[in-house]
Amino acid sequence: MPVVRSVRKRLIVRYTLIALAGVGALTAVVFGVREKPAQYSPGEVVEGITSELDRGLPPGFAPAVRFVDVAAEAGLRFTHFPGARTTQLPEDMGSGAAWGDYNNDGYPDLFVANIAGPLTAAPGELTESNRLYRNNGDGTFTDVTAAAGVGYQGIGMAAAWADYDHDGHLDLVVTAYRRLLLYRNRGDGTFEEVSHRAGMAGFERFWAGASWGDYDRDGDLDLYVCAYVDYRFDPRAAGRTSRQFASDVPYTLNPSSYPPEPNALFRNNGDGSFTEVAEAAGVANPTGRSLSAAWCDFDRDGWLDLYVANDVSDNALFRNLGGGRFEDVSHPTNAADYRGAMGLAVGDYDADGDPDIFVTHWLAQENALFWNQLHAGGAAANGHAQLRFMDIADMLGLGQIALSAIGWGTSFFDYDNDGRLDLFVVNGSTMQDVNDPRKLVPMKNFLMWQRNERDGFFDVAAAAGPALLQAHVGRGAAFADYDRDGDIDIVVINFGEPPMLLRNEGGNRRNWIRVRARGAQSNRDGIGAVVEVTAVGRTQTQWIGSQPSYLSQNPSDAHFGLGEVSRIDRIRVVFPLGAVRELNGIAVNQEVVVTE
């Protein structure tokens, strides 16, 4: 647990002024002033500002893990958005990826949402599509998009796997600009698009992140889908500018130019159909420009709560009251943070038993780490635990480093298996290249290694191999041990480029355990289950399905690093409907399936 002290009040104006001092040259060049200063590249050190914030590598840090980009040799060969940008918001926001074992062979397969071409392109002009890659189990993938029937062409945004109909096979939801697609897995390697039959057709919004969770505890997985803004193409808006925080940006790239759209909550009826109930449940969030959402039991009362990351609007935290209703506790819990939120990760970084929240932001706003003070608070008058959050990103090295970056995909994960959660952050600008406005400005990603819960995190990307030294226009990211060698790998979707498949080399030098929660009365995927691993008097906790990254999804299992621990004292799984299973005296370096 960190030392609790005052954290300076976060005002967007202050962040903007700080950032403009460091990145003013870039802003001036991009948007035009009379005097042309020296050009600034995002991520470079600015004397007197960013140099004072540099933590550097921690003393004694010895890099033992490298990430190697093996996308091409593994068979992930496609280009994200092969067309020319037309300076429109839907084109620049995507896309993401989702890991899931759709054919039940024990290896996670990969679905990629893609932008097939410019927003105004005719169908015959589109050259790309969404992609499904089957994991061959030998480190390679086969593109099975056409055979599987999931090659939608459009402005693809997000994807998420779940067995919503309890037939033993992962189904798939895909979001896009003004389109929702639900694919039912037939179990023979093919999918049937059932959006109309399931009740998800006809909702024409600018859809973003999608997250599955059994919010009403009836055993069926429900679906929450974020909607961004009511964007409509208008040729008259081309060339106009507007204000985004303190900067002039093209009108058609500014989310503030457009009103927000309400989110959707699709309640699973248990018969293959869904009913949209967001407004009735109190989670429509009509004032939020939503991009990511996470289901997690933040107050540990047994009911899944909902956290929504909103761009240029307050983030939202909805507390599940049971009975199909939620209470908006965003402001009372200090979780309503008005910045430009994109990516979202949930994890117990300090191993105190409750879930913390990490949020990535736009330029000059820093990233946020909302420390959950549940176990530091005591009880409220109603008998519930007192739920409060505090942003401690600055205290732990996660805030100031991001002043000159724009963050997207992210996740808590223990990349070196030392028993402490680390973070990966995908960065990429929304600003156009001054030399070629068809392109966006690339940025380097962060690999934030956690030394401990008091000293915090250090960016060790420079010590993790050449692949992390490259700058890209990153967006989505998904995390999985795709080659089943005991360490977590990363797929990154880069705008206008092929993807990166960052294979972890060296993380498995330390011990680990992977836990899968297999539901019976609860949902089969174990989404919403709480997994605790105790060894040598220390307990680590993970919440299955709680990390949406940005437009992306990790597989429904829990990977724990164990350091030098050679035997686990106890694995405890609390299933979504309340059943508890415990296993004792478990050997390390294996996958354990715990059945409800």
C-alpha positions as semicolon CSV with decimal commas, in nm:
position;residue;x (nm);y (nm);z (nm)
1;M;0,000;0,000;0,000
2;P;0,146;0,342;-0,089
3;V;0,203;0,621;0,159
4;V;-0,116;0,829;0,138
5;R;-0,048;1,197;0,084
6;S;-0,210;1,480;-0,100
7;V;-0,198;1,460;-0,476
8;R;-0,223;1,788;-0,659
9;K;-0,562;1,876;-0,797
10;R;-0,598;1,779;-1,158
11;L;-0,729;2,061;-1,370
12;I;-0,727;2,017;-1,744
13;V;-0,614;2,376;-1,793
14;R;-0,308;2,319;-1,578
15;Y;-0,212;2,003;-1,764
16;T;-0,256;2,173;-2,096
17;L;-0,036;2,464;-1,995
18;I;0,235;2,231;-1,866
19;A;0,226;2,027;-2,181
20;L;0,221;2,323;-2,416
21;A;0,545;2,437;-2,258
22;G;0,697;2,104;-2,360
23;V;0,514;2,033;-2,682
24;G;0,425;2,383;-2,794
25;A;0,655;2,358;-3,091
26;L;0,462;2,057;-3,221
27;T;0,127;2,226;-3,163
28;A;0,243;2,539;-3,340
29;V;0,377;2,351;-3,638
30;V;0,067;2,135;-3,674
31;F;-0,192;2,408;-3,640
32;G;-0,003;2,705;-3,771
33;V;0,147;3,022;-3,618
34;R;0,338;3,306;-3,778
35;E;0,673;3,227;-3,618
36;K;0,794;2,875;-3,682
37;P;0,983;2,738;-3,381
38;A;1,205;2,432;-3,379
39;Q;1,003;2,114;-3,429
40;Y;0,942;1,893;-3,126
41;S;0,903;1,516;-3,151
42;P;0,667;1,358;-2,898
43;G;0,864;1,166;-2,638
44;E;1,188;1,365;-2,662
45;V;1,334;1,525;-2,351
46;V;1,269;1,899;-2,312
47;E;1,526;2,066;-2,093
48;G;1,372;2,211;-1,779
49;I;1,043;2,024;-1,810
50;T;1,046;1,660;-1,907
51;S;1,410;1,616;-1,800
52;E;1,310;1,698;-1,442
53;L;1,048;1,424;-1,451
54;D;1,272;1,147;-1,585
55;R;1,300;0,852;-1,344
56;G;1,540;0,652;-1,558
57;L;1,602;0,284;-1,495
58;P;1,596;0,185;-1,128
59;P;1,928;0,110;-0,955
60;G;2,028;-0,250;-0,995
61;F;1,776;-0,321;-1,271
62;A;1,905;-0,604;-1,488
63;P;1,697;-0,661;-1,803
64;A;1,610;-1,028;-1,826
65;V;1,318;-1,013;-2,068
66;R;1,304;-0,901;-2,429
67;F;1,010;-0,861;-2,662
68;V;1,063;-0,963;-3,024
69;D;0,822;-0,873;-3,302
70;V;0,738;-1,202;-3,477
71;A;0,413;-1,099;-3,647
72;A;0,525;-1,165;-4,005
73;E;0,690;-1,500;-3,938
74;A;0,392;-1,607;-3,726
75;G;0,158;-1,541;-4,018
76;L;-0,015;-1,221;-3,901
77;R;0,005;-1,049;-4,238
78;F;-0,240;-0,768;-4,293
79;T;-0,236;-0,390;-4,301
80;H;-0,453;-0,182;-4,075
81;F;-0,641;0,082;-4,277
82;P;-0,468;0,047;-4,616
83;G;-0,641;0,353;-4,762
84;A;-0,564;0,724;-4,745
85;R;-0,698;0,918;-4,447
86;T;-0,967;1,175;-4,514
87;T;-0,926;1,353;-4,177
88;Q;-1,238;1,207;-4,015
89;L;-1,273;1,098;-3,656
90;P;-1,397;0,737;-3,711
91;E;-1,096;0,660;-3,930
92;D;-0,843;0,763;-3,667
93;M;-0,989;0,593;-3,356
94;G;-0,949;0,221;-3,426
95;S;-0,887;-0,066;-3,399
96;G;-0,847;-0,349;-3,147
97;A;-0,791;-0,725;-3,116
98;A;-0,928;-1,010;-2,906
99;W;-0,772;-1,340;-2,794
100;G;-1,003;-1,640;-2,753
101;D;-0,986;-2,017;-2,808
102;Y;-1,278;-2,048;-3,049
103;N;-1,198;-2,409;-3,153
104;N;-1,123;-2,544;-2,802
105;D;-0,777;-2,678;-2,884
106;G;-0,611;-2,511;-2,583
107;Y;-0,440;-2,231;-2,778
108;P;-0,579;-1,875;-2,795
109;D;-0,678;-1,766;-3,144
110;L;-0,676;-1,402;-3,256
111;F;-0,950;-1,185;-3,401
112;V;-0,856;-0,842;-3,534
113;A;-1,102;-0,562;-3,597
114;N;-0,982;-0,359;-3,892
115;I;-1,058;-0,041;-4,079
116;A;-1,109;-0,158;-4,435
117;G;-1,067;0,183;-4,596
118;P;-1,169;0,549;-4,582
119;L;-1,509;0,631;-4,437
120;T;-1,641;0,758;-4,770
121;A;-1,506;0,469;-4,980
122;A;-1,749;0,266;-5,188
123;P;-1,775;-0,108;-5,107
124;G;-1,585;-0,201;-5,419
125;E;-1,294;0,019;-5,317
126;L;-1,229;-0,163;-4,986
127;T;-0,927;-0,391;-4,987
128;E;-0,913;-0,507;-4,626
129;S;-1,146;-0,670;-4,372
130;N;-1,163;-0,793;-4,015
131;R;-0,941;-1,097;-3,966
132;L;-0,957;-1,426;-3,775
133;Y;-0,629;-1,612;-3,721
134;R;-0,636;-1,972;-3,597
135;N;-0,349;-2,056;-3,362
136;N;-0,167;-2,361;-3,501
137;G;-0,005;-2,444;-3,168
138;D;0,348;-2,416;-3,306
139;G;0,395;-2,041;-3,287
140;T;0,221;-1,971;-3,617
141;F;-0,128;-1,869;-3,724
142;T;-0,349;-1,944;-4,024
143;D;-0,585;-1,683;-4,165
144;V;-0,928;-1,850;-4,162
145;T;-1,136;-1,535;-4,207
146;A;-1,310;-1,636;-4,528
147;A;-1,384;-1,994;-4,420
148;A;-1,514;-1,877;-4,081
149;G;-1,738;-1,610;-4,234
150;V;-1,629;-1,317;-4,017
151;G;-1,469;-1,087;-4,275
152;Y;-1,680;-0,774;-4,230
153;Q;-1,555;-0,474;-4,429
154;G;-1,607;-0,133;-4,272
155;I;-1,477;0,089;-3,992
156;G;-1,406;-0,193;-3,748
157;M;-1,349;-0,093;-3,386
158;A;-1,361;-0,361;-3,113
159;A;-1,412;-0,733;-3,058
160;A;-1,489;-0,955;-2,759
161;W;-1,531;-1,334;-2,724
162;A;-1,783;-1,509;-2,495
163;D;-1,998;-1,823;-2,493
164;Y;-2,325;-1,634;-2,457
165;D;-2,547;-1,934;-2,540
166;H;-2,378;-2,198;-2,317
167;D;-2,307;-2,442;-2,599
168;G;-1,936;-2,484;-2,520
169;H;-1,805;-2,266;-2,803
170;L;-1,688;-1,905;-2,791
171;D;-1,907;-1,663;-2,981
172;L;-1,794;-1,319;-3,095
173;V;-1,925;-0,964;-3,087
174;V;-1,769;-0,703;-3,317
175;T;-1,830;-0,330;-3,302
176;A;-1,795;-0,085;-3,588
177;Y;-1,893;0,264;-3,689
178;R;-2,276;0,248;-3,693
179;R;-2,286;-0,134;-3,684
180;L;-2,297;-0,415;-3,425
181;L;-2,224;-0,771;-3,533
182;L;-2,290;-1,083;-3,324
183;Y;-2,142;-1,408;-3,456
184;R;-2,261;-1,740;-3,317
185;N;-1,999;-2,015;-3,322
186;R;-2,139;-2,324;-3,496
187;G;-1,864;-2,542;-3,347
188;D;-1,730;-2,653;-3,686
189;G;-1,494;-2,364;-3,750
190;T;-1,763;-2,140;-3,899
191;F;-1,980;-1,862;-3,759
192;E;-2,332;-1,741;-3,824
193;E;-2,408;-1,369;-3,806
194;V;-2,715;-1,350;-3,579
195;S;-2,737;-0,980;-3,494
196;H;-3,097;-0,945;-3,615
197;R;-3,218;-1,263;-3,448
198;A;-3,043;-1,171;-3,122
199;G;-3,193;-0,821;-3,110
200;M;-2,872;-0,625;-3,169
201;A;-2,947;-0,493;-3,517
202;G;-3,081;-0,145;-3,582
203;F;-2,863;0,030;-3,323
204;E;-2,672;0,264;-3,553
205;R;-2,422;0,440;-3,333
206;F;-2,051;0,506;-3,336
207;W;-1,972;0,190;-3,136
208;A;-1,645;0,142;-2,948
209;G;-1,543;-0,099;-2,669
210;A;-1,751;-0,405;-2,578
211;S;-1,740;-0,600;-2,250
212;W;-1,919;-0,916;-2,136
213;G;-2,038;-0,971;-1,777
214;D;-2,323;-1,133;-1,584
215;Y;-2,446;-0,820;-1,410
216;D;-2,779;-0,972;-1,293
217;R;-2,627;-1,302;-1,173
218;D;-2,866;-1,524;-1,368
219;G;-2,586;-1,735;-1,518
220;D;-2,605;-1,573;-1,863
221;L;-2,350;-1,329;-1,999
222;D;-2,479;-0,980;-2,074
223;L;-2,307;-0,727;-2,299
224;Y;-2,218;-0,362;-2,243
225;V;-2,120;-0,162;-2,551
226;C;-1,967;0,186;-2,547
227;A;-2,091;0,448;-2,793
228;Y;-1,865;0,742;-2,874
229;V;-2,011;1,047;-3,053
230;D;-2,284;1,115;-3,308
231;Y;-2,046;1,164;-3,598
232;R;-2,193;1,234;-3,940
233;F;-1,991;1,306;-4,249
234;D;-2,043;1,664;-4,362
235;P;-1,825;1,796;-4,649
236;R;-1,888;2,150;-4,526
237;A;-1,690;2,074;-4,208
238;A;-1,372;1,995;-4,401
239;G;-1,104;2,254;-4,334
240;R;-1,273;2,399;-4,025
241;T;-1,097;2,400;-3,689
242;S;-1,228;2,378;-3,333
243;R;-1,092;2,376;-2,978
244;Q;-0,984;2,054;-2,808
245;F;-0,885;2,155;-2,456
246;A;-0,645;2,445;-2,534
247;S;-0,551;2,349;-2,891
248;D;-0,697;2,420;-3,233
249;V;-0,765;2,094;-3,415
250;P;-0,950;2,003;-3,734
251;Y;-1,323;2,016;-3,662
252;T;-1,377;1,664;-3,799
253;L;-1,113;1,516;-3,564
254;N;-1,237;1,679;-3,245
255;P;-1,477;1,465;-3,039
256;S;-1,604;1,783;-2,875
257;S;-1,747;1,887;-3,211
258;Y;-2,012;1,617;-3,179
259;P;-2,263;1,527;-2,907
260;P;-2,211;1,202;-2,714
261;E;-2,423;0,896;-2,782
262;P;-2,575;0,674;-2,510
263;N;-2,420;0,336;-2,436
264;A;-2,608;0,007;-2,459
265;L;-2,659;-0,275;-2,210
266;F;-2,788;-0,591;-2,375
267;R;-2,944;-0,821;-2,116
268;N;-2,918;-1,187;-2,212
269;N;-3,266;-1,342;-2,219
270;G;-3,128;-1,696;-2,203
271;D;-3,284;-1,801;-2,534
272;G;-3,027;-1,658;-2,774
273;S;-3,179;-1,311;-2,772
274;F;-3,099;-0,988;-2,588
275;T;-3,296;-0,688;-2,465
276;E;-3,140;-0,342;-2,453
277;V;-3,189;-0,206;-2,097
278;A;-2,916;0,057;-2,042
279;E;-3,148;0,346;-1,959
280;A;-3,371;0,137;-1,733
281;A;-3,067;-0,001;-1,549
282;G;-2,912;0,345;-1,509
283;V;-2,595;0,288;-1,711
284;A;-2,667;0,458;-2,046
285;N;-2,416;0,733;-1,957
286;P;-2,567;0,971;-2,218
287;T;-2,324;1,255;-2,140
288;G;-2,010;1,043;-2,180
289;R;-1,810;0,998;-2,498
290;S;-1,734;0,638;-2,410
291;L;-1,450;0,427;-2,547
292;S;-1,380;0,151;-2,290
293;A;-1,572;-0,019;-2,010
294;A;-1,478;-0,276;-1,747
295;W;-1,703;-0,508;-1,546
296;C;-1,552;-0,572;-1,202
297;D;-1,670;-0,609;-0,843
298;F;-1,492;-0,299;-0,718
299;D;-1,654;-0,303;-0,373
300;R;-1,626;-0,683;-0,329
301;D;-1,998;-0,731;-0,250
302;G;-2,049;-1,010;-0,503
303;W;-2,212;-0,799;-0,777
304;L;-2,032;-0,676;-1,089
305;D;-1,995;-0,299;-1,101
306;L;-1,915;-0,103;-1,418
307;Y;-1,642;0,152;-1,487
308;V;-1,659;0,354;-1,811
309;A;-1,368;0,550;-1,958
310;N;-1,498;0,861;-2,136
311;D;-1,321;1,100;-2,370
312;V;-1,358;1,474;-2,297
313;S;-1,626;1,399;-2,038
314;D;-1,640;1,259;-1,687
315;N;-1,555;0,894;-1,642
316;A;-1,836;0,697;-1,481
317;L;-1,853;0,437;-1,205
318;F;-2,183;0,253;-1,169
319;R;-2,232;0,051;-0,852
320;N;-2,447;-0,259;-0,892
321;L;-2,737;-0,250;-0,648
322;G;-2,882;-0,587;-0,755
323;G;-3,226;-0,625;-0,904
324;G;-3,106;-0,497;-1,240
325;R;-3,029;-0,145;-1,114
326;F;-2,712;0,061;-1,077
327;E;-2,622;0,372;-0,880
328;D;-2,394;0,637;-1,030
329;V;-2,119;0,680;-0,769
330;S;-1,866;0,846;-1,001
331;H;-1,821;1,165;-0,798
332;P;-1,861;1,031;-0,442
333;T;-1,587;0,775;-0,510
334;N;-1,354;1,025;-0,683
335;A;-1,368;0,818;-1,002
336;A;-1,527;1,088;-1,222
337;D;-1,211;1,215;-1,387
338;Y;-1,265;1,469;-1,668
339;R;-0,985;1,409;-1,915
340;G;-0,952;1,239;-2,251
341;A;-0,971;0,874;-2,145
342;M;-0,908;0,596;-2,395
343;G;-0,755;0,276;-2,256
344;L;-0,854;0,095;-1,938
345;A;-0,690;-0,169;-1,719
346;V;-0,807;-0,320;-1,390
347;G;-0,578;-0,504;-1,150
348;D;-0,463;-0,531;-0,790
349;Y;-0,125;-0,366;-0,841
350;D;-0,041;-0,355;-0,467
351;A;-0,178;-0,702;-0,376
352;D;-0,412;-0,567;-0,107
353;G;-0,714;-0,760;-0,230
354;D;-0,914;-0,498;-0,418
355;P;-0,908;-0,389;-0,785
356;D;-0,730;-0,068;-0,888
357;I;-0,791;0,117;-1,216
358;F;-0,538;0,244;-1,472
359;V;-0,654;0,484;-1,745
360;T;-0,463;0,614;-2,047
361;H;-0,520;0,972;-2,165
362;W;-0,469;1,225;-2,437
363;L;-0,172;1,459;-2,472
364;A;-0,069;1,668;-2,168
365;Q;-0,306;1,499;-1,924
366;E;-0,088;1,223;-1,777
367;N;-0,217;0,871;-1,728
368;A;-0,404;0,787;-1,407
369;L;-0,377;0,510;-1,150
370;F;-0,685;0,508;-0,928
371;W;-0,584;0,331;-0,609
372;N;-0,881;0,150;-0,455
373;Q;-0,897;0,245;-0,087
374;L;-1,161;-0,016;-0,003
375;H;-0,942;-0,191;0,252
376;A;-0,818;0,137;0,396
377;G;-1,160;0,289;0,451
378;G;-1,391;0,119;0,699
379;A;-1,767;0,085;0,665
380;A;-2,026;0,332;0,546
381;A;-2,356;0,393;0,723
382;N;-2,538;0,142;0,504
383;G;-2,302;-0,136;0,606
384;H;-2,127;-0,151;0,267
385;A;-1,755;-0,099;0,246
386;Q;-1,656;0,263;0,188
387;L;-1,552;0,276;-0,178
388;R;-1,306;0,553;-0,260
389;F;-1,032;0,601;-0,517
390;M;-0,724;0,823;-0,523
391;D;-0,515;0,898;-0,831
392;I;-0,157;0,815;-0,729
393;A;-0,003;0,794;-1,076
394;D;0,242;1,077;-1,008
395;M;0,359;0,915;-0,686
396;L;0,439;0,588;-0,864
397;G;0,597;0,708;-1,188
398;L;0,297;0,654;-1,416
399;G;0,170;1,010;-1,456
400;Q;0,432;1,258;-1,561
401;I;0,602;1,025;-1,806
402;A;0,290;1,042;-2,022
403;L;0,270;1,421;-2,053
404;S;0,393;1,414;-2,413
405;A;0,222;1,088;-2,510
406;I;-0,128;0,986;-2,617
407;G;-0,214;0,650;-2,462
408;W;-0,448;0,378;-2,590
409;G;-0,429;0,002;-2,533
410;T;-0,306;-0,110;-2,193
411;S;-0,317;-0,393;-1,942
412;F;-0,183;-0,499;-1,606
413;F;0,030;-0,811;-1,655
414;D;0,335;-0,966;-1,490
415;Y;0,565;-0,981;-1,791
416;D;0,871;-1,104;-1,597
417;N;0,683;-1,340;-1,359
418;D;0,829;-1,178;-1,049
419;G;0,495;-1,174;-0,869
420;R;0,421;-0,803;-0,920
421;L;0,189;-0,658;-1,184
422;D;0,350;-0,444;-1,453
423;L;0,185;-0,228;-1,722
424;F;0,219;-0,191;-2,097
425;V;0,090;0,126;-2,265
426;V;0,041;0,168;-2,638
427;N;0,099;0,524;-2,757
428;G;0,015;0,697;-3,084
429;S;-0,080;1,049;-3,178
430;T;-0,404;1,189;-3,314
431;M;-0,207;1,476;-3,465
432;Q;-0,126;1,481;-3,832
433;D;0,231;1,473;-3,955
434;V;0,331;1,825;-4,059
435;N;0,524;1,691;-4,356
436;D;0,252;1,453;-4,470
437;P;-0,100;1,524;-4,338
438;R;-0,212;1,183;-4,462
439;K;-0,018;1,031;-4,174
440;L;-0,038;1,058;-3,795
441;V;0,258;1,122;-3,566
442;P;0,415;0,800;-3,429
443;M;0,511;0,755;-3,063
444;K;0,702;0,498;-2,860
445;N;0,522;0,260;-2,623
446;F;0,582;0,226;-2,248
447;L;0,679;-0,095;-2,068
448;M;0,624;-0,003;-1,704
449;W;0,805;-0,248;-1,475
450;Q;0,691;-0,243;-1,112
451;R;0,974;-0,248;-0,863
452;N;0,736;-0,271;-0,566
453;E;0,414;-0,109;-0,447
454;R;0,598;0,177;-0,275
455;D;0,865;0,270;-0,533
456;G;0,625;0,219;-0,818
457;F;0,686;0,178;-1,190
458;F;0,976;0,247;-1,426
459;D;0,971;0,256;-1,806
460;V;1,213;-0,019;-1,911
461;A;1,114;-0,033;-2,278
462;A;1,463;0,078;-2,382
463;A;1,607;-0,233;-2,216
464;A;1,352;-0,477;-2,362
465;G;1,474;-0,507;-2,719
466;P;1,470;-0,310;-3,046
467;A;1,100;-0,371;-3,109
468;L;1,008;-0,141;-2,820
469;L;1,240;0,134;-2,943
470;Q;1,033;0,185;-3,257
471;A;0,769;0,456;-3,282
472;H;0,426;0,372;-3,424
473;V;0,074;0,512;-3,425
474;G;-0,055;0,252;-3,181
475;R;-0,417;0,184;-3,090
476;G;-0,543;-0,152;-2,957
477;A;-0,349;-0,416;-2,766
478;A;-0,434;-0,760;-2,630
479;F;-0,230;-0,980;-2,397
480;A;-0,200;-1,360;-2,392
481;D;0,048;-1,645;-2,362
482;Y;-0,027;-1,743;-2,721
483;D;0,260;-1,996;-2,748
484;R;0,188;-2,151;-2,405
485;D;0,546;-2,119;-2,282
486;G;0,464;-1,958;-1,948
487;D;0,495;-1,585;-2,016
488;I;0,263;-1,318;-2,154
489;D;0,296;-1,193;-2,512
490;I;0,135;-0,885;-2,669
491;V;-0,035;-0,810;-2,998
492;V;-0,045;-0,440;-3,090
493;I;-0,258;-0,288;-3,365
494;N;-0,077;0,001;-3,534
495;F;-0,264;0,253;-3,745
496;G;-0,185;0,221;-4,116
497;E;0,069;-0,056;-4,060
498;P;0,096;-0,431;-4,007
499;P;0,044;-0,546;-3,647
500;M;0,314;-0,627;-3,396
501;L;0,318;-0,964;-3,221
502;L;0,558;-0,908;-2,933
503;R;0,679;-1,249;-2,820
504;N;0,803;-1,253;-2,462
505;E;1,153;-1,402;-2,442
506;G;1,276;-1,467;-2,090
507;G;0,968;-1,410;-1,878
508;N;0,938;-1,783;-1,815
509;R;1,274;-1,800;-1,639
510;R;1,068;-1,744;-1,325
511;N;0,781;-1,964;-1,211
512;W;0,415;-1,908;-1,294
513;I;0,064;-2,055;-1,279
514;R;-0,230;-2,012;-1,515
515;V;-0,580;-2,061;-1,374
516;R;-0,895;-2,116;-1,578
517;A;-1,231;-2,096;-1,405
518;R;-1,478;-2,328;-1,574
519;G;-1,837;-2,235;-1,495
520;A;-2,132;-2,474;-1,465
521;Q;-2,419;-2,278;-1,313
522;S;-2,221;-1,959;-1,379
523;N;-2,115;-1,869;-1,732
524;R;-1,885;-2,126;-1,888
525;D;-1,600;-1,877;-1,944
526;G;-1,579;-1,787;-1,576
527;I;-1,610;-1,418;-1,663
528;G;-1,652;-1,233;-1,335
529;A;-1,481;-1,500;-1,125
530;V;-1,232;-1,390;-0,861
531;V;-0,908;-1,592;-0,856
532;E;-0,673;-1,579;-0,557
533;V;-0,331;-1,746;-0,549
534;T;-0,153;-1,765;-0,214
535;A;0,212;-1,863;-0,177
536;V;0,462;-1,794;0,102
537;G;0,208;-1,583;0,290
538;R;0,129;-1,347;-0,002
539;T;-0,196;-1,348;-0,197
540;Q;-0,241;-1,224;-0,553
541;T;-0,590;-1,158;-0,689
542;Q;-0,728;-1,130;-1,041
543;W;-1,078;-1,074;-1,178
544;I;-1,154;-1,274;-1,494
545;G;-1,267;-1,058;-1,787
546;S;-1,197;-0,724;-1,618
547;Q;-0,931;-0,582;-1,854
548;P;-1,074;-0,433;-2,175
549;S;-0,751;-0,256;-2,280
550;Y;-0,865;-0,037;-2,571
551;L;-1,118;-0,194;-2,812
552;S;-0,958;-0,527;-2,720
553;Q;-0,986;-0,835;-2,499
554;N;-0,750;-1,069;-2,317
555;P;-0,838;-1,439;-2,284
556;S;-1,058;-1,560;-1,997
557;D;-0,782;-1,697;-1,777
558;A;-0,562;-1,564;-1,500
559;H;-0,182;-1,573;-1,531
560;F;0,021;-1,524;-1,212
561;G;0,395;-1,476;-1,187
562;L;0,547;-1,650;-0,885
563;G;0,913;-1,552;-0,886
564;E;1,119;-1,823;-0,716
565;V;0,822;-1,980;-0,537
566;S;0,826;-2,355;-0,605
567;R;0,486;-2,453;-0,468
568;I;0,150;-2,277;-0,426
569;D;-0,021;-2,301;-0,089
570;R;-0,373;-2,234;-0,212
571;I;-0,577;-2,145;-0,520
572;R;-0,918;-2,005;-0,434
573;V;-1,182;-1,928;-0,698
574;V;-1,506;-1,745;-0,621
575;F;-1,742;-1,804;-0,914
576;P;-1,986;-1,534;-1,033
577;L;-2,286;-1,695;-0,864
578;G;-2,101;-1,732;-0,533
579;A;-1,971;-2,089;-0,535
580;V;-1,618;-2,123;-0,393
581;R;-1,356;-2,382;-0,488
582;E;-1,017;-2,423;-0,321
583;L;-0,715;-2,628;-0,424
584;N;-0,416;-2,676;-0,195
585;G;-0,052;-2,768;-0,249
586;I;-0,036;-2,696;-0,623
587;A;0,278;-2,741;-0,834
588;V;0,396;-2,440;-1,035
589;N;0,446;-2,390;-1,410
590;Q;0,121;-2,541;-1,530
591;E;-0,237;-2,456;-1,624
592;V;-0,498;-2,546;-1,363
593;V;-0,867;-2,572;-1,453
594;V;-1,098;-2,512;-1,158
595;T;-1,455;-2,625;-1,222
596;E;-1,756;-2,479;-1,044
